[in-house]
């Protein structure tokens, strides 16, 4: 039997779970690298997924704590779409994926891991990326450390689109 080591997962499994919503981030930017926040706008922000499906897995979250898509204001909705467009452009430039999955799971029954705070998922995809590990071993192989990915794509967000860093 082959063994795939993922020691960073133990911190998540055994570590303390936050009482507060992980997507309700502070207004200051002092923790952005630690939290993997890539870009901030007036109503939303772009963040990397700490437990990604693929390298470069991003999320777009509103600052306001809401779980309902229909509760978003027109300004929040418009800005989140602009953020998705900018994040997709950065993702294509940085990772050269063959495609991108963009999705929103509303509610736990729909598959949302954090149902209390709305967030869009953007996952870069490559032809054949569902290797035997994912299909038979139910294991995803992420070829790059999260902070290495962060440091590689963060500069691409700086001024990448009108929505960034307002």
N, C-alpha and C positions, 0 to 999 in steps of 0.2 A: 504494500500500500504506500502510495506517495503521500508526503506530508507537505502541506503548504502553510508556512508560518505567517501569522498575522498578529504579532504581539501587541500592536496598538489597539486591537479590539478589546483586550482585557480591561483597559482603562474605561471603556464605555460599559462593558458588562458589569464590572464590580464597582465602578466609580459612583460617586453621588449623583443623583438625578436632580436637576435644578427644579426649584419650586416655581420659578418664574418662567414665562414663555421664552424659549430660546430665540425666537424671531423678534421679540420686543427688545431691540438693541438700544444702547445709550446714544444720546445725541452727539457726544464727543467722539472723536476719531482715534483716540489713544489706544483703543483695543482692536482696531480694524484688522490688522494683520493676524492677531491671535484668533479673532472671530472669523477670519477669511472674508471680510467685507471688501469687495473690489471697487465699488462705485456707489456714490450716494447722490440722490436727487432730492427734490423738495418733498415728494410724497412716497417714494419707494427707494429701494437699494438693491444692488446685485451682490450675491454672496455665493461662495463655493459650498458645495455639499460636503460635510465632514465624513460622510459615509457614502461615497459616490458609487454609481453604477459603472461609470467609465471615467477616465481622466478628463478633467475639464467640465464635469457635471456642475452646472450653475443653477441658482434659483433667483427669482425675482420676488421680493416681498414688499408689501406696503408697510410703512412704519406703524400705521394705525392697526391695532389689534382687532381683527375681524375675521370671521370664518365664512362669511357669505359674499359671494361674488356680486350679488345685486345690492349690497350695502356700499360698494365703492362709489365714490363721487365721480362725476365725469372727468375731473382733473386727475384723480388717482388712476382711473382706467386708461386714460390717454397716455399718461406718463409711464405706466407699467408696459403698455404696448411699445412705446419708444425704447424703454429699457430692454425689452425682449429683442427688438431689432438691433440695438447696439450690441447686446451680449451675443447675439447670433453672428454678427459681423466679426467681433473679436474672436469668437470660438472658431469660425471658419479660417481666420487668418492664423491663429495660433496652433490649431490642431489639424487643419486640412481634413475634416471628416467628410465622408461620402454623403452623409445625411445628418439631420438633427431631429430628435424627438422633443417636442414641446408639449407639456401637459399640465393639467390642473386636476387634482383629485379633491372633490368637495365632500368632506365628511369621511369618517373612519370606514364606513361601509364601502366607500368608493376607493379605498386604498391609501388614504392619507395617513402618514405616520404621525404628523402633528396637525390634527384636524382643527384645532382651535385658532390657528393663524394661517390665513390664506397664503399660498405661495405657488408660483409657477415653477416647473422643473424644465430645464433645458439640458439634454443629454446628447453629446456628440456620438455619432455612430459610424462605423466603418463596415464595408462589406466583409462578411466573415468574422465579425467581432464576437459572435456567439460561438466561441470555440468549444471544444469538448469539455473544458473546465466548467463553463456555465451550463451547458446542456446536460452533461452526465454527472458532474460533481457538484452542481448547484453552487458553484464558487465563481466569484468575479476576480479577475486578476487586474490590479491597478498598477501600471508600470512606472508610476512616478510618485514621489512623496508629495503630500498635499502642499506643504510650504514651498517646494520647488515649483509646483504648478502655479501657485499664487504669485511667486516672484517673477515667473515668466510671463504671466498674462496681465498682472496689475498695471504695468506701464502702458499697455494697449488700451486700457480704459481711461487713462488720464487724457481728457479732452477728445475722446473718441466720438462723442456725439453730443448734441445740445443738452441732453438730459443729464449728462454726467457731471458730478461734483458741483451742483448748483448751491 
